[in-house]
Amino acid sequence: MENVNESAHEAEHGPSQYTPPVIPRKEFRDSRYKYPILATVLSLMPGLGHIYVGYYPQGFINIVVIAGLITLLNRPGVYHLTPFLAFFLAFYWMYNMVDAYRKAAFYNHALAGLRAFELPEGEQLPGTHGSLFGGAILILAGVIALAYTRFGMPLEWIARWWPAALILFGAYLLFQSIAYRKRQQNKSL
C-alpha cells in the first residue's frame, strides 16, 4: 500500500529525491580460511595450532618435543640441565605459537592466490593426503591404551622402552631428509 501512496505522490509532485540506502553485501570467506589468531591461541596446547592449519607432522613433532622436555624436567638427576631445559622449553613453546600464526597467514595468502612473497625455504603448504607416520603413531597409542584398559596389560615397559620411540622417530626424520635431498637432486638434473 505504501507503493501506491508513493506513486500518487510522485504523480502529483514529481519524482522524489529519496534514494534507498545501499546495503553492502557481506563478503564471504572461503571455508578453508584459517584464523591466525585462533592458531596462536590453540598453540597454547603445543602442536594444536599447527594441526588446525593442517601441518599435522609439525604439530605432532611439537607435542613430542614439549612433552619430552617437560618429562626431562621432572626426572630426578637432571638438575644440572634444568636451566638449559627450562629456557629451551620456554623458547620452543613461544616458537610453536609464532610459527602457527605465521603458517596460518601463509596458508591464507596461498589460498587467496597472493604471491607477493615466497614461502621460506623448506616450507610448503599442508596437503590433504594425511600423515602415514602420524596415523601409525595414533594407532599404536590406541592399541596400547586398549590393551591397558580392556585387558589389564601393565604399562611399566613403557617407562623402560620410551627412548626407543625417540630413536625410531629420529630415524624417520633422517630418512625423510635424505629422501627429500635426493628428490631435489633429481629435479635439478
N, C-alpha and C positions, 0 to 999 in steps of 0.2 A: 504494500500500500504506500510505502514511502516513495517508491519509484514513480508512482502515479502523481504524487504531490510534487516531486522534483521535476517531472516532465511538464506539469502545468505551470510551475514557477518559471522554468526555462522558456516556455512558450510565451508567457506574459512579459518577463523581464529580460530575456536573452540568456545565453549560457552563463552559468555561474563560474567564478574564478577558483572554486574549491577543487582541489585535486586530492584524491585519497592518498594516504601515506603509503609509501612503498615498503613492504615488509621484506627485509632481506632473507634470502634463502639460507637456511642453515647448511654450512659446508660439512659434508660427511667425510669422516676419515676412513681410510682403508682398515678393514677389520684386523689386518695383520700388524697394524701400528703398535709399537711398544713404547710405553711411557718411561723415559729415562729416570725420572724421579722415583717412580714405583720400583724400577730395577734397583736403584740405590737403596731404597728402604728395605726391599726384600733381601738385599745383601747383608743386612744386619744378621741374618741367618746365613752363614757362609755358603756361597755357591748358588743360593736360591735365585739371586738376580740374574746370573748367567743362564740358569735353566729357564727362567721366564723369557729371556730373549731368544733362547734356542741354542745356546752354546753348552750342550749337555756335557761333553767331556771336560771342558774347563770348569763347569760347576762341580762335577764330581772330584776333580783334582783339588779345587779349593776346599771342599768338605774334608777330604783326606788330609791335606796339609794342616789345616787348622785343628782338626780333631787330633792329629798326631802330635802337634805342638802342645796342645792342652794336656794330652796324656803324658808327654815327657815332663812337663812342668809339675805334674802331680806325682811323679815317680820319686821315691827316695833315692838318694845317692847322686843326683844330678844338680846339687846345689851350686856347684861351681859354674854351671852353664845357665843358671836361672836368669841372670840379667840379659845375656845374649838371646836366649829363647823368648823372654818376655818382650824385648824390643822387636825381635823378628815377628812375633805373633801380632803385635800392635800394627807394625808396618804392613804385614801381609793382609790383615783384616781390612785396613784402610784402602790398600791397593785393590782388594777384592771389590769394595764398594765403588771406587772411582772407575775401575775398569768396567763394571756392569753398566754404569751411566754412559761411559764412552761407547761401549759396544751397542747399547740401545740407540744412541744417537747415530752411529754409523749405519746401523740396520735401517733406521728410518730414512736416512739420506739415500741409501741404495734403493729402498722401497719406492721413494718418490722419483727415482731416476736422476737424482742430482749427482753430478760427478765433479763438483767444484774442487774436490781434493781426492787424493787416492788413499786407500786403506794402507796402514803401515805394513811394512814387510812382515810376511808370515801370517797376516790376518786374512781371514776370508769370512764370508757371510755364512751363517749357520745353514746347514742343509736340513732337509726333512727326511733324510734317509735313516735316521736313528743312530744309535751307537751300539755296535756289537759288543764292545768291551763293557760299557755301562750296563747293558742288558744282562750280560753274563754275570757281572758282579751282583746285580739285584736278584737274579735267580739264585745264585749261591747263598746270598744272605737270607733269602726266603726259605731255602731248603734247610739251612742251619737253624733258623728260628722255628720252623715247623718241627724239626727233629727234637728241639728242646721242649717246645710247648706240647706237642702231641704225643711224643714217645719218651719224654723224660731223659733224653740224651744229655749227659753232663757237658758243660762248656769250658772246663778247665784247660782243655787242649788249646783253646784259642789264645789263652794267656801265654802259652809256650811257643805257639807257632805263628803269631801275628806278624813277626818280622818277615816271614816268607811271603806274605802278601805284598810287602814293600819291594821285595826283590822281584817278584813277578810283575808288579806294576812298573818298576824301573826298566825291566827288560822289554815290556810292551812299549814304553815311551821311546826307548833306544831303537827298537825295531821300526817304529813309526818314523822316527827321524831319519834313519838310514834309507828307508823306502822313499821318503819324500825327496831326499837329496838325489837318489837315483832317478826318480821321475823328472826332477829339474834338469839333470844332466842329459837325459834322453830327449827332453824338449829342446834343449839348446843345440843338439846335434842335427 
